[in-house]
Amino acid sequence: MNPAAGGGRSRKLLGPALARLKSGGVEVKVAETRAPGEATEIARAAYGRGIRNFIAVGGDGTSYEIVNGLYPEALDGERPTLGFLPLGTGNSFLRDFSQQGVEYAIESLLAHRGRACDVMRLRHRDGVIYYINLLSMGFTADVATLRARRFSAWGELGYVTAIFLTLSRFRRRPFPARVEGAEGFDFRPCLFLTFNNSKFTGGTMMIAPKAEINDGLVEYVRWGPIGRLGLIRNLPGLYDGTHIEHPLADRQAVRRVEFNLDAPVDVMVDGEVLTLHCEELDVLPGALNVVA
């Protein structure tokens, strides 16, 4: 549990949620985090003790940390199960299944509603990370970075504010990548690249409308060097998924992506902002069981 998630809302709402789970026969042991990265350490130690069922209490960042505590250890062991109590700010992953948030999550846990979920594996120059929602570069990552550094307590309004401030700076640049089956790296400037396992980001932005969490594929979405006015006119498409129909858009479902970056770049991974020198991305099909 991240007690700071949702501006402290997580701690306030946890008691009633746990009471419902307990009355439904679900026994939960709560472990609170006190610092960034601690959920990773807690999950890794728990998996080592034989625990296989986890609940992320918070936002997308909490589940991201748990996933990175479970892998790579879980690749050689029993498949773990991850449920959610979305008491944080983002909670984008669960929107693939329902808009009801906490209520849907509790019902899923009580009904033991499990399904296989792919895990994305990104190798970068300093190590490996894992995620279940998306990784983005360019405009979308710039928005997330600005929001995390200046508007983290604003909720969805923080995303909107960060979008319009990032528009005022508006950078289009290359992120050389080669998707599976391509002959060479794509060095063309673009507005953003995203590498998705699920559909939503930023709470309600449907950045990858064709993504499926258990198809064994990365949903690659690229938007070319659209102009500022063109982006503003097409901004609603980022929320209903129609942006992929734009002439400058490209989407593919692939198993592997290589990068040819000459320096680290800001990326947004499952709600977390990182600076990484990305090298290779692939998929671990059905490596995780999610309660959703």
PAZAPA-4460 file (N, C-alpha, C; in steps of 0.05 Angstrom, whole numbers, plus 32768, in hexadecimal, padded with zeros to 4 digits):
% residues 292
    n_x    n_y    n_z   ca_x   ca_y   ca_z    c_x    c_y    c_z   seq   type   mol
   8011   7FE8   8000   8000   8000   8000   8011   8019   8000     1      M     A
   800B   802C   7FEE   8018   8046   7FEE   8006   8059   7FFC     2      N     A
   800B   8061   8015   7FF9   8072   8024   7FF7   808E   8018     3      P     A
   800B   8096   8008   800B   80B1   7FFC   7FFC   80B3   7FE2     4      A     A
   7FF4   809C   7FD7   7FE7   809C   7FBD   7FCD   80AC   7FBE     5      A     A
   7FC7   80BA   7FA8   7FAF   80C9   7FA6   7FAE   80E0   7FBA     6      G     A
   7FC6   80EB   7FC0   7FC7   8101   7FD3   7FBF   80F9   7FEF     7      G     A
   7FC4   80E0   7FF7   7FBC   80D6   8011   7FA1   80C8   8012     8      G     A
   7F93   80C9   7FFB   7F79   80BC   7FFA   7F7B   809E   7FFF     9      R     A
   7F91   8092   7FF6   7F95   8075   7FF9   7F91   806C   8016    10      S     A
   7F9E   807A   8028   7F9C   8072   8044   7F80   8074   804F    11      R     A
   7F72   808A   8047   7F57   808F   8051   7F43   8079   8048    12      K     A
   7F46   8070   802F   7F33   805E   8023   7F39   8041   8028    13      L     A
   7F51   803B   8032   7F5A   801F   8034   7F49   800F   8048    14      L     A
   7F43   801B   805F   7F34   800D   8074   7F1A   8001   806A    15      G     A
   7F08   8011   805F   7EEF   8006   8055   7EF3   7FF1   803F    16      P     A
   7F07   7FF4   802E   7F0B   7FE1   8018   7F15   7FC6   8024    17      A     A
   7F27   7FC7   8038   7F30   7FAF   8045   7F1A   7FA1   8054    18      L     A
   7F08   7FB1   8060   7EF2   7FA5   806F   7EE0   7F95   805C    19      A     A
   7EDB   7F9F   8044   7ECB   7F90   8030   7ED9   7F77   8027    20      R     A
   7EF3   7F78   8023   7F02   7F60   801B   7F01   7F4B   8031    21      L     A
   7F05   7F54   804A   7F05   7F41   8061   7EEA   7F34   8064    22      K     A
   7ED5   7F44   8060   7EBA   7F38   8063   7EB4   7F24   804D    23      S     A
   7EC2   7F27   8036   7EBF   7F14   8020   7ED2   7EFD   8021    24      G     A
   7EE2   7EFB   8037   7EF4   7EE4   803A   7F10   7EE8   802F    25      G     A
   7F17   7F00   8028   7F32   7F05   801E   7F43   7F10   8035    26      V     A
   7F58   7F01   803D   7F69   7F0A   8052   7F81   7F19   8046    27      E     A
   7F86   7F31   8051   7F9B   7F43   8046   7FAE   7F4B   805C    28      V     A
   7FC7   7F4A   8057   7FDC   7F55   8068   7FE6   7F6E   805B    29      K     A
   7FE5   7F85   8069   7FEC   7F9F   805E   8009   7FA5   8063    30      V     A
   8017   7FAE   804E   8033   7FB7   8051   8033   7FD4   8045    31      A     A
   8039   7FE8   8055   803A   8003   804C   8056   800A   8041    32      E     A
   8056   801B   802C   8070   8025   8022   8075   8040   802F    33      T     A
   808E   8046   8032   8096   8060   803E   80A7   8071   802B    34      R     A
   80AF   8065   8015   80C1   8073   8002   80BE   8067   7FE7    35      A     A
   80C4   8076   7FD2   80C4   806B   7FB6   80D5   8052   7FB4    36      P     A
   80CB   803E   7FA7   80DB   8025   7FA2   80D7   8010   7FB8    37      G     A
   80CA   8018   7FCE   80C8   8004   7FE4   80B4   7FEE   7FDE    38      E     A
   80A0   7FF4   7FCD   808D   7FDF   7FC6   809B   7FC9   7FB6    39      A     A
   80AF   7FD0   7FA7   80BF   7FBC   7F98   80CE   7FA9   7FAC    40      T     A
   80DA   7FB5   7FC0   80E8   7FA5   7FD4   80D5   7F93   7FE3    41      E     A
   80BE   7F9E   7FEB   80AA   7F8E   7FFA   80A0   7F76   7FE9    42      I     A
   809A   7F7B   7FD0   808F   7F66   7FBF   80A4   7F51   7FBA    43      A     A
   80BD   7F59   7FB5   80D3   7F46   7FB0   80D7   7F34   7FC8    44      R     A
   80D8   7F40   7FE0   80DC   7F30   7FF8   80C4   7F1D   7FFD    45      A     A
   80AC   7F27   7FF8   8094   7F16   7FFC   8094   7EFE   7FE9    46      A     A
   809B   7F03   7FD0   809B   7EED   7FBC   80B0   7ED9   7FC5    47      Y     A
   80C6   7EE2   7FCF   80DB   7ED0   7FD9   80D2   7EBF   7FF0    48      G     A
   80BE   7EC9   8000   80B3   7EBA   8016   809D   7EA7   800E    49      R     A
   8096   7EA7   7FF4   8081   7E95   7FEA   8066   7EA2   7FE5    50      G     A
   8064   7EBC   7FEA   804A   7EC9   7FE5   8047   7ECD   7FC7    51      I     A
   802F   7EC7   7FBD   802A   7EC9   7FA0   8012   7EDC   7F99    52      R     A
   8004   7EE6   7FAD   7FED   7EF7   7FA8   7FF2   7F13   7FB4    53      N     A
   7FEF   7F27   7FA3   7FF5   7F43   7FAB   7FDF   7F55   7FA3    54      F     A
   7FDB   7F6B   7FB2   7FC8   7F80   7FAA   7FD7   7F9A   7FAB    55      I     A
   7FD5   7FA9   7F95   7FE1   7FC4   7F94   7FCD   7FD8   7F9D    56      A     A
   7FD2   7FE5   7FB4   7FC0   7FF9   7FBF   7FCD   8014   7FBA    57      V     A
   7FC2   8022   7FA6   7FCD   803C   7F9E   7FC6   8041   7F81    58      G     A
   7FD9   804C   7F72   7FD6   8052   7F56   7FE7   8040   7F45    59      G     A
   7FEA   8047   7F2B   7FFA   8037   7F19   8017   8034   7F22    60      D     A
   8021   8048   7F30   803D   8046   7F39   8041   8031   7F4E    61      G     A
   802D   802B   7F5E   802F   8016   7F72   8030   7FFB   7F65    62      T     A
   801F   7FF6   7F52   801F   7FDC   7F44   8039   7FD9   7F34    63      S     A
   8043   7FEF   7F29   805D   7FEE   7F1B   8073   7FE5   7F2D    64      Y     A
   8075   7FF0   7F45   808A   7FE8   7F58   8087   7FCA   7F60    65      E     A
   806E   7FC1   7F64   806A   7FA5   7F6B   8073   7F93   7F55    66      I     A
   806B   7F99   7F3C   8073   7F89   7F25   8092   7F86   7F24    67      V     A
   80A0   7F9D   7F29   80BD   7F9C   7F28   80C9   7F8E   7F40    68      N     A
   80B9   7F89   7F55   80C3   7F77   7F6B   80BE   7F5A   7F65    69      G     A
   80AB   7F54   7F54   80A5   7F38   7F4E   80B6   7F2C   7F38    70      L     A
   80C0   7F3D   7F26   80D1   7F34   7F10   80ED   7F3F   7F12    71      Y     A
   8101   7F2F   7F0A   80FF   7F16   7EFA   80FB   7EFD   7F0B    72      P     A
   80FA   7EFF   7F25   80F8   7EE6   7F36   80E1   7ED5   7F2D    73      E     A
   80CA   7EE1   7F27   80B2   7ED1   7F21   80B4   7EC2   7F06    74      A     A
   80C7   7EC9   7EF6   80CA   7EBB   7EDC   80D2   7E9E   7EE0    75      L     A
   80DF   7E98   7EF6   80E8   7E7D   7EFB   80D8   7E6F   7F11    76      D     A
   80C2   7E7C   7F18   80B1   7E71   7F2E   8094   7E71   7F26    77      G     A
   8083   7E6F   7F3B   8066   7E6F   7F37   805C   7E8A   7F2F    78      E     A
   8049   7E8B   7F1C   803F   7EA5   7F12   8030   7EB3   7F29    79      R     A
   8038   7ECC   7F2F   802A   7EDB   7F44   8010   7EE7   7F3A    80      P     A
   7FFF   7EEF   7F4D   7FE6   7EFD   7F47   7FE6   7F18   7F54    81      T     A
   7FDD   7F2C   7F44   7FDC   7F48   7F4D   7FC0   7F53   7F4B    82      L     A
   7FB5   7F5B   7F61   7F9B   7F69   7F62   7FA0   7F86   7F67    83      G     A
   7F8A   7F96   7F67   7F8D   7FB3   7F69   7F77   7FBE   7F7C    84      F     A
   7F7F   7FD2   7F8C   7F6C   7FE4   7F99   7F75   8000   7F90    85      L     A
   7F68   800A   7F7B   7F71   8023   7F6E   7F6A   803C   7F7D    86      P     A
   7F79   8041   7F92   7F73   8057   7FA4   7F86   806F   7F9E    87      L     A
   7F95   806E   7F88   7FA8   8083   7F82   7F9C   8096   7F6D    88      G     A
   7FAF   80A2   7F5D   7FA7   80B7   7F4A   7FA1   80AC   7F2F    89      T     A
   7FB4   809B   7F24   7FB2   8093   7F08   7F9F   807C   7F03    90      G     A
   7FA8   8064   7F0C   7F98   804C   7F09   7F8F   8047   7EEC    91      N     A
   7FA1   804A   7EDA   7F9A   8048   7EBD   7F95   802B   7EB5    92      S     A
   7FA5   8018   7EC1   7FA4   7FFC   7EB8   7F88   7FF1   7EBA    93      F     A
   7F7A   7FF5   7ED0   7F60   7FE9   7ED4   7F4B   7FF4   7EC1    94      L     A
   7F50   800B   7EB5   7F3C   8016   7EA2   7F38   8004   7E8A    95      R     A
   7F4A   7FF2   7E85   7F45   7FDF   7E6F   7F2D   7FCD   7E74    96      D     A
   7F26   7FCB   7E8E   7F11   7FB8   7E95   7EF8   7FC6   7EA0    97      F     A
   7EFB   7FDD   7EAC   7EE4   7FEA   7EB9   7EEA   8007   7EBF    98      S     A
   7ED5   8018   7EC0   7ED8   8033   7EC8   7ED0   8037   7EE6    99      Q     A
   7ECA   8021   7EF3   7EBF   8022   7F0E   7ED4   8023   7F24   100      Q     A
   7EEE   8021   7F1C   7F03   8025   7F2F   7F03   8012   7F47   101      G     A
   7F02   801D   7F5F   7F04   800D   7F78   7EEE   7FF8   7F7A   102      V     A
   7ED6   7FFF   7F73   7EC0   7FEC   7F75   7EC4   7FD4   7F64   103      E     A
   7ECD   7FD8   7F4B   7ED3   7FC2   7F39   7EEA   7FB1   7F44   104      Y     A
   7EFF   7FBE   7F4E   7F16   7FB0   7F58   7F0F   7F9E   7F70   105      A     A
   7EFE   7FA8   7F82   7EF6   7F99   7F99   7EE5   7F81   7F91   106      I     A
   7ED2   7F86   7F7E   7EC2   7F6F   7F74   7ED3   7F5A   7F67   107      E     A
   7EE8   7F63   7F58   7EFA   7F4F   7F4B   7F09   7F3F   7F5F   108      S     A
   7F13   7F4C   7F75   7F21   7F3D   7F89   7F0F   7F29   7F98   109      L     A
   7EF6   7F32   7F9E   7EE4   7F20   7FAC   7EDC   7F08   7F9A   110      L     A
   7EDA   7F0D   7F80   7ED2   7EF7   7F6D   7EEA   7EE7   7F63   111      A     A
   7F02   7EEE   7F6C   7F1B   7EE1   7F62   7F1C   7EE1   7F44   112      H     A
   7F17   7EF8   7F38   7F15   7EFB   7F1B   7F31   7EFF   7F0F   113      R     A
   7F3E   7EEA   7F07   7F59   7EEC   7EFE   7F5C   7EE8   7EE0   114      G     A
   7F70   7EF4   7ED4   7F76   7EF1   7EB8   7F94   7EF4   7EB3   115      R     A
   7F9E   7EE7   7E9F   7FBA   7EE9   7E99   7FC1   7F05   7E8E   116      A     A
   7FD9   7F0E   7E94   7FE2   7F29   7E8B   7FFF   7F27   7E83   117      C     A
   8005   7F33   7E6C   8020   7F34   7E63   8030   7F48   7E74   118      D     A
   804A   7F44   7E76   805C   7F57   7E83   8070   7F61   7E6F   119      V     A
   8073   7F7B   7E6C   8087   7F86   7E5A   80A2   7F88   7E68   120      M     A
   80B7   7F81   7E5A   80D2   7F82   7E65   80E3   7F95   7E55   121      R     A
   80ED   7FAA   7E62   80FE   7FBE   7E54   811B   7FBB   7E5F   122      L     A
   812D   7FB5   7E4D   8149   7FB5   7E54   8154   7FD1   7E4D   123      R     A
   8162   7FDD   7E60   816F   7FF7   7E5C   818C   7FF5   7E65   124      H     A
   819B   8009   7E60   81B8   8007   7E64   81C0   8001   7E81   125      R     A
   81AF   8008   7E94   81B6   8003   7EB0   81A7   7FED   7EBD   126      D     A
   8197   7FDE   7EAD   8188   7FC8   7EB9   816F   7FC0   7EAA   127      G     A
   815B   7FB6   7EB8   8142   7FAD   7EAD   812B   7FB7   7EBE   128      V     A
   8115   7FBF   7EB1   80FC   7FC5   7EBF   80E5   7FB5   7EB2   129      I     A
   80CF   7FB3   7EC1   80B8   7FA4   7EB8   809F   7FB6   7EBC   130      Y     A
   808B   7FB3   7EAA   8073   7FC2   7EAD   805B   7FB4   7EA0   131      Y     A
   8043   7FBD   7EA8   802A   7FB0   7E9D   8018   7FC4   7E8F   132      I     A
   801E   7FDE   7E90   800C   7FF1   7E83   8019   7FFC   7E6A   133      N     A
   802B   8010   7E6C   8038   801B   7E54   8052   8028   7E5B   134      L     A
   8062   802C   7E46   807A   803C   7E47   8077   8051   7E31   135      L     A
   807D   806A   7E36   807B   807F   7E21   8093   8091   7E21   136      S     A
   8098   809C   7E09   80AE   80AF   7E04   80A3   80C7   7DF5   137      M     A
   80AF   80DE   7DF8   80A6   80F5   7DE9   8091   8105   7DF8   138      G     A
   807D   810F   7DE9   8069   8121   7DF5   805B   8115   7E0D   139      F     A
   8053   80FC   7E0B   8044   80EF   7E21   8056   80ED   7E3A   140      T     A
   806F   80E6   7E36   8082   80E4   7E4D   8088   8100   7E58   141      A     A
   808A   8114   7E46   808F   812F   7E4F   8078   8139   7E61   142      D     A
   805F   8132   7E59   8047   813A   7E69   8049   812C   7E84   143      V     A
   804F   8112   7E85   8051   8104   7E9E   8067   810F   7EB0   144      A     A
   807E   8116   7EA4   8094   8120   7EB3   808D   813B   7EC0   145      T     A
   8081   814C   7EB0   8079   8166   7EBB   8064   8163   7ED1   146      L     A
   8051   8152   7ECC   803C   814D   7EE1   8048   8143   7EFB   147      R     A
   805B   812F   7EF8   8067   8123   7F10   8077   8138   7F20   148      A     A
   8084   814A   7F12   8096   815D   7F1F   8088   8176   7F2A   149      R     A
   8071   817C   7F1D   8064   8196   7F25   8047   8194   7F2D   150      R     A
   8039   817F   7F23   801C   817E   7F28   8012   8163   7F32   151      F     A
   8023   8155   7F41   801C   813A   7F4A   8004   8139   7F5C   152      S     A
   7FFE   814F   7F6A   7FE7   814F   7F7D   7FCD   8158   7F70   153      A     A
   7FCD   815E   7F56   7FB6   8169   7F49   7FA3   8155   7F3C   154      W     A
   7FA9   813B   7F3E   7F98   8127   7F32   7F97   812A   7F14   155      G     A
   7F7F   8124   7F09   7F7C   8126   7EEC   7F81   8142   7EE1   156      E     A
   7F7A   8156   7EF1   7F80   8172   7EE8   7F9D   8176   7EE4   157      L     A
   7FAE   8168   7EF3   7FCB   816A   7EEF   7FD3   8160   7ED4   158      G     A
   7FC6   814B   7ECA   7FCC   8141   7EAF   7FC5   8156   7E9A   159      Y     A
   7FAD   8162   7E9D   7FA4   8176   7E89   7FB7   818E   7E89   160      V     A
   7FBE   8197   7EA1   7FD0   81AE   7EA3   7FEB   81A8   7E96   161      T     A
   7FF5   8190   7E9C   800F   8189   7E91   800E   8186   7E73   162      A     A
   7FF7   817D   7E68   7FF4   817B   7E4B   7FF7   8196   7E3E   163      I     A
   7FE9   81AA   7E48   7FEA   81C5   7E3C   8004   81D3   7E40   164      F     A
   8012   81CF   7E56   802C   81DA   7E5A   8041   81CD   7E47   165      L     A
   803E   81B3   7E44   8050   81A5   7E31   804B   81AE   7E14   166      T     A
   8032   81B4   7E0E   802C   81BE   7DF3   803B   81D8   7DEE   167      L     A
   803E   81E9   7E02   804C   8202   7DFE   8069   81FE   7DF8   168      S     A
   8075   81E8   7E00   8091   81E3   7DFA   8094   81D2   7DE0   169      R     A
   8083   81BF   7DDE   807F   81AF   7DC5   8099   81A7   7DB6   170      F     A
   80A3   8190   7DBE   80BB   8186   7DB1   80B4   816D   7DA1   171      R     A
   80BE   816B   7D89   80BB   8153   7D78   80D7   814A   7D71   172      R     A
   80DE   8132   7D78   80F9   8128   7D75   80F9   810A   7D70   173      R     A
   810F   8100   7D66   8111   80E3   7D60   8117   80D3   7D79   174      P     A
   810B   80BB   7D7A   8112   80A7   7D8E   8117   808D   7D7E   175      F     A
   812F   808A   7D73   8134   8074   7D61   812C   8058   7D6C   176      P     A
   8119   804B   7D5F   8110   8031   7D68   810C   801F   7D4F   177      A     A
   810F   8005   7D53   8109   7FF1   7D3E   80F7   7FDC   7D49   178      R     A
   80DF   7FDB   7D3E   80CB   7FC7   7D47   80D0   7FAD   7D39   179      V     A
   80C6   7F98   7D44   80CA   7F7E   7D39   80C0   7F7E   7D1B   180      E     A
   80D1   7F74   7D09   80CB   7F72   7CED   80D4   7F89   7CDC   181      G     A
   80DC   7F9F   7CE9   80E6   7FB6   7CDA   8103   7FB2   7CD2   182      A     A
   810B   7FBD   7CBB   8126   7FBA   7CB1   813A   7FCB   7CC0   183      E     A
   8132   7FE3   7CC8   8145   7FF4   7CD5   8137   8005   7CEB   184      G     A
   8147   8016   7CF8   813C   8027   7D0D   812D   803F   7D00   185      F     A
   8119   8048   7D0E   8109   805F   7D05   8114   8078   7D12   186      D     A
   8122   8088   7D02   812F   80A0   7D0D   811E   80B9   7D09   187      F     A
   8105   80B6   7CFF   80F5   80CE   7CF9   80EC   80DB   7D14   188      R     A
   80EB   80F6   7D14   80E0   8104   7D2B   80C3   80FC   7D30   189      P     A
   80BB   80FC   7D49   809F   80F6   7D4F   8097   8105   7D68   190      C     A
   807D   8106   7D6C   8072   8113   7D84   8075   8101   7D9C   191      L     A
   806D   80E7   7D98   8071   80D5   7DAE   8071   80B8   7DA4   192      F     A
   807C   80A6   7DB4   807B   8089   7DB1   8070   807D   7DCA   193      L     A
   805F   806A   7DC8   8057   805B   7DE0   8058   803D   7DDA   194      T     A
   805E   802E   7DEF   8061   8011   7DED   804F   8005   7E02   195      F     A
   8038   7FFB   7DFA   8021   7FF6   7E0C   801B   7FD9   7E10   196      N     A
   8012   7FD3   7E28   8005   7FB9   7E2E   7FE7   7FBC   7E32   197      N     A
   7FDF   7FD4   7E3C   7FC3   7FD9   7E40   7FBC   7FF4   7E32   198      S     A
   7FA2   7FFB   7E33   7F98   8010   7E22   7F9C   802D   7E2C   199      K     A
   7F9A   8030   7E47   7F97   804B   7E52   7FB1   8055   7E5F   200      F     A
   7FB3   8070   7E60   7FC8   807D   7E70   7FBD   8097   7E79   201      T     A
   7FCB   80A3   7E8D   7FC2   80BD   7E97   7FA5   80BD   7EA2   202      G     A
   7F9C   80A6   7EAB   7F81   80A4   7EB5   7F6D   809C   7EA0   203      G     A
   7F69   80AE   7E8C   7F54   80AA   7E78   7F5D   80AC   7E5B   204      T     A
   7F77   80AF   7E56   7F80   80B1   7E3A   7F83   8095   7E2F   205      M     A
   7F74   8090   7E19   7F75   8075   7E0C   7F8B   8076   7DF7   206      M     A
   7FA3   8074   7E00   7FBA   8077   7DEE   7FBE   8060   7DDB   207      I     A
   7FB5   8048   7DE3   7FB8   8030   7DD3   7F9E   8020   7DD2   208      A     A
   7F8B   8029   7DC2   7F70   801D   7DC3   7F6F   8000   7DBA   209      P     A
   7F83   7FF6   7DAC   7F83   7FDA   7DA3   7F94   7FC7   7DB5   210      K     A
   7F9F   7FD2   7DCA   7FB0   7FC1   7DDB   7FA0   7FAC   7DEA   211      A     A
   7FAD   7F95   7DEE   7FA1   7F7F   7DFE   7FB6   7F76   7E12   212      E     A
   7FAE   7F71   7E2A   7FC1   7F6B   7E3F   7FCC   7F4F   7E3E   213      I     A
   7FC0   7F3E   7E2D   7FC9   7F21   7E2D   7FCD   7F16   7E11   214      N     A
   7FD5   7F28   7DFF   7FD9   7F1E   7DE3   7FF6   7F18   7DDD   215      D     A
   8008   7F1B   7DF1   8024   7F15   7DEC   8032   7F2A   7DDB   216      G     A
   8027   7F42   7DD8   8031   7F56   7DC6   8033   7F71   7DD3   217      L     A
   8046   7F81   7DCA   8048   7F9E   7DD1   8038   7FAE   7DBD   218      V     A
   8026   7FBE   7DC6   8017   7FD0   7DB4   8028   7FEA   7DB1   219      E     A
   8033   7FED   7D99   8044   8004   7D93   8034   801A   7D85   220      Y     A
   8034   8032   7D91   8025   8048   7D86   8038   8060   7D82   221      V     A
   803A   806A   7D69   804B   8080   7D63   803B   8096   7D56   222      R     A
   803F   80AF   7D5F   8033   80C6   7D52   8049   80D7   7D47   223      W     A
   8049   80DB   7D2D   805E   80EB   7D1F   805E   8108   7D27   224      G     A
   806D   8118   7D18   8072   8134   7D20   805A   8147   7D1A   225      P     A
   8044   8141   7D26   802C   8152   7D23   8032   816D   7D2F   226      I     A
   8026   8182   7D24   8029   819D   7D2D   8019   81A3   7D47   227      G     A
   801F   81B9   7D53   8012   81C0   7D6C   7FF4   81C3   7D69   228      R     A
   7FEC   81D2   7D54   7FCF   81D5   7D4F   7FC1   81BB   7D48   229      L     A
   7FD0   81AB   7D38   7FC5   8190   7D31   7FC1   817F   7D4A   230      G     A
   7FD4   8180   7D5D   7FD1   8170   7D75   7FB9   817A   7D85   231      L     A
   7FB6   8195   7D88   7FA0   81A0   7D97   7F85   8197   7D8B   232      I     A
   7F83   8198   7D71   7F6B   8190   7D64   7F65   8172   7D68   233      R     A
   7F7A   8162   7D69   7F77   8145   7D6C   7F7A   813B   7D88   234      N     A
   7F7C   814E   7D9C   7F80   8146   7DB7   7F69   8134   7DC2   235      L     A
   7F50   8139   7DBB   7F3B   8127   7DC4   7F3F   810A   7DBC   236      P     A
   7F4D   8106   7DA5   7F52   80EB   7D9B   7F63   80DB   7DAE   237      G     A
   7F74   80E8   7DBE   7F85   80DA   7DD1   7F74   80CE   7DE8   238      L     A
   7F5C   80D8   7DEB   7F4A   80CE   7E00   7F37   80B9   7DF7   239      Y     A
   7F30   80BA   7DDD   7F1D   80A5   7DD3   7F2B   8091   7DC0   240      D     A
   7F45   8094   7DBD   7F54   8080   7DAD   7F55   8085   7D8F   241      G     A
   7F47   8099   7D85   7F46   809E   7D68   7F60   80AB   7D5E   242      T     A
   7F72   80B3   7D6F   7F8B   80BF   7D66   7F9B   80AC   7D54   243      H     A
   7F97   8091   7D57   7FA7   807E   7D47   7F9E   807E   7D2A   244      I     A
   7F87   808B   7D24   7F7D   808D   7D09   7F89   80A5   7CFA   245      E     A
   7F98   80B6   7D08   7FA5   80CD   7CFB   7FBA   80C5   7CE7   246      H     A
   7FBD   80D4   7CD1   7FD1   80CC   7CBD   7FED   80CA   7CC7   247      P     A
   7FF4   80D9   7CDD   800F   80D8   7CE7   8012   80C3   7CFD   248      L     A
   7FFD   80B4   7D02   7FFE   809F   7D17   8006   8084   7D0B   249      A     A
   8012   8074   7D1C   8019   8058   7D15   8016   8047   7D2D   250      D     A
   800A   802F   7D29   8008   801C   7D3F   800E   8000   7D35   251      R     A
   801C   7FF1   7D45   8022   7FD5   7D3E   8022   7FC5   7D58   252      Q     A
   801C   7FAB   7D56   801E   7F99   7D6C   8036   7F86   7D67   253      A     A
   804A   7F88   7D77   8063   7F7A   7D72   806D   7F6C   7D8C   254      V     A
   8080   7F5A   7D89   808B   7F4C   7DA0   80A4   7F59   7DAB   255      R     A
   80B1   7F69   7D9A   80CC   7F73   7DA3   80D1   7F8E   7D96   256      R     A
   80DF   7FA0   7DA5   80E7   7FBA   7D9B   8104   7FBF   7DA4   257      V     A
   8114   7FC9   7D92   812F   7FD1   7D98   8132   7FF0   7D97   258      E     A
   8144   7FFB   7DA7   8148   8018   7DA7   8165   801E   7DA0   259      F     A
   8168   8035   7D93   8183   803F   7D8B   8186   805C   7D95   260      N     A
   8182   8060   7DAF   8184   807B   7DBA   81A1   8082   7DC0   261      L     A
   81A8   809B   7DBC   81C3   80A3   7DC2   81C7   80AE   7DDE   262      D     A
   81B1   80AF   7DED   81B3   80B9   7E09   8199   80B0   7E17   263      A     A
   819A   80B1   7E32   8181   80AB   7E41   816B   80C0   7E3B   264      P     A
   8152   80B7   7E3D   813B   80C9   7E38   8127   80C6   7E4F   265      V     A
   8117   80DB   7E53   8101   80D8   7E66   80EC   80C6   7E5B   266      D     A
   80E3   80B3   7E6B   80CE   80A1   7E64   80B9   80A1   7E7A   267      V     A
   80A1   809A   7E73   808C   8095   7E87   8085   8078   7E86   268      M     A
   8087   806A   7E9D   8082   804D   7E9E   806D   8049   7EB4   269      V     A
   8055   8041   7EAD   8040   803B   7EC0   803D   8051   7ED5   270      D     A
   803D   806A   7ECC   8039   8080   7EDF   8052   808A   7EEC   271      G     A
   8069   807C   7EE8   8082   8085   7EF4   8093   8093   7EDF   272      E     A
   80A1   80A8   7EE6   80B2   80B6   7ED4   80CF   80AE   7ED9   273      V     A
   80DD   80A5   7EC5   80F8   809B   7EC7   8109   80A7   7EB0   274      L     A
   8123   80A7   7EB3   8135   80AE   7E9D   8147   8096   7E97   275      T     A
   8143   808A   7E7F   814F   8071   7E79   815C   8071   7E5D   276      L     A
   8172   8062   7E5A   817E   805E   7E40   8173   8043   7E36   277      H     A
   815C   8043   7E29   814E   802B   7E22   815D   801C   7E0B   278      C     A
   815D   8001   7E0D   816B   7FF1   7DF9   8158   7FDC   7DEB   279      E     A
   8148   7FCE   7DFB   8137   7FB9   7DEE   811E   7FB5   7DFF   280      E     A
   8108   7FB0   7DF2   80EE   7FAB   7DFF   80E3   7F91   7DF4   281      L     A
   80DA   7F7F   7E06   80CC   7F67   7DFD   80B6   7F60   7E10   282      D     A
   80A8   7F49   7E0B   8090   7F42   7E1A   8094   7F27   7E28   283      V     A
   808A   7F26   7E41   8088   7F0D   7E4F   806B   7F04   7E4F   284      L     A
   8063   7EF4   7E3C   8046   7EED   7E39   803A   7EE0   7E51   285      P     A
   8024   7EEB   7E5B   8015   7EDE   7E70   8025   7EDA   7E8A   286      G     A
   8039   7EEA   7E8F   804B   7EE5   7EA6   803E   7EEC   7EC0   287      A     A
   8028   7EFC   7EC0   801B   7F05   7ED8   7FFE   7EFF   7ED7   288      L     A
   7FF2   7EF8   7EEE   7FD5   7EF5   7EF0   7FCA   7F0F   7EFD   289      N     A
   7FB7   7F1C   7EF0   7FAB   7F34   7EFD   7F8E   7F2F   7F04   290      V     A
   7F86   7F3B   7F1A   7F6A   7F39   7F23   7F5C   7F52   7F18   291      V     A
   7F4D   7F4F   7F03   7F41   7F66   7EF6   7F29   7F5C   7EE5   292      A     A
***
